[in-house]
């Protein structure tokens, strides 16, 4: 993960995933599902990451990935380097 710019975590039954916290600690831009609306306590959608609303919607997930790839400024403002 040390060389990654983007982290994608998708689950339908997690609280706060450890991998999400590890990604944030490594300055990796997170795209994460939001089961139980717990993840939104850590990620402000569009500011310090992107939230996946429907973890089974492939088009939504693909759209979030494209959004992060196209909007480099959003991704890089999360990095401390």
Wavefront OBJ file of the C-alpha trace (Angstrom):
o trace
v 0.000 0.000 0.000
v 2.973 2.305 0.442
v 3.047 3.185 -3.273
v -0.716 3.319 -3.816
v -2.629 6.530 -4.439
v -6.125 5.067 -4.184
v -7.603 2.440 -1.849
v -10.916 0.709 -2.592
v -12.755 -1.089 0.182
v -16.154 -2.599 -0.419
v -18.193 -4.524 2.106
v -21.827 -4.900 3.030
v -21.306 -5.663 6.720
v -18.310 -3.895 8.228
v -17.997 -1.298 10.904
v -14.811 0.699 10.376
v -12.512 -1.576 8.359
v -8.911 -1.797 9.550
v -7.724 -1.569 5.943
v -9.479 1.807 5.618
v -7.674 3.136 8.683
v -4.375 1.757 7.375
v -4.961 3.461 4.009
v -5.681 6.784 5.698
v -2.519 6.441 7.821
v -0.536 5.787 4.632
v -2.020 8.927 2.933
v -3.899 6.814 0.396
v -7.159 8.266 -0.967
v -10.011 5.984 0.165
v -13.040 4.854 -1.778
v -15.063 2.903 0.757
v -18.517 1.399 1.164
v -20.638 2.767 3.993
v -22.556 -0.096 5.644
v -24.466 1.096 8.666
v -23.333 4.641 7.807
v -20.294 4.173 10.062
v -17.670 5.039 7.460
v -19.152 8.516 6.954
v -17.874 9.343 10.435
v -14.343 9.137 8.993
v -14.812 10.041 5.316
v -16.395 13.292 4.181
v -17.586 12.307 0.720
v -15.689 14.203 -1.974
v -13.283 15.845 0.476
v -11.069 13.210 2.081
v -12.426 10.207 0.199
v -15.436 8.849 -1.634
v -18.279 6.814 -0.173
v -19.906 3.930 -2.007
v -23.620 4.003 -1.220
v -24.582 0.657 -2.769
v -21.817 -1.923 -2.408
v -23.428 -4.125 -5.071
v -23.767 -1.413 -7.721
v -20.863 -2.030 -10.092
v -21.646 1.134 -12.053
v -21.500 3.294 -8.923
v -18.181 1.759 -7.878
v -16.778 2.226 -11.373
v -18.004 5.837 -11.348
v -16.245 6.517 -8.016
v -13.041 5.025 -9.413
v -13.268 7.191 -12.531
v -13.990 10.251 -10.379
v -10.816 9.672 -8.363
v -8.699 9.014 -11.469
v -9.956 12.108 -13.304
v -9.947 14.456 -10.307
v -6.297 14.240 -9.324
v -6.527 17.440 -7.269
v -9.091 15.818 -4.964
v -6.880 12.741 -4.534
v -3.631 14.630 -3.999
v -5.028 17.063 -1.442
v -5.394 14.032 0.861
v -1.682 13.290 0.604
v 0.775 14.960 2.914
v 3.692 14.647 0.482
l 1 2 3 4 5 6 7 8 9 10 11 12 13 14 15 16 17 18 19 20 21 22 23 24 25 26 27 28 29 30 31 32 33 34 35 36 37 38 39 40 41 42 43 44 45 46 47 48 49 50 51 52 53 54 55 56 57 58 59 60 61 62 63 64 65 66 67 68 69 70 71 72 73 74 75 76 77 78 79 80 81
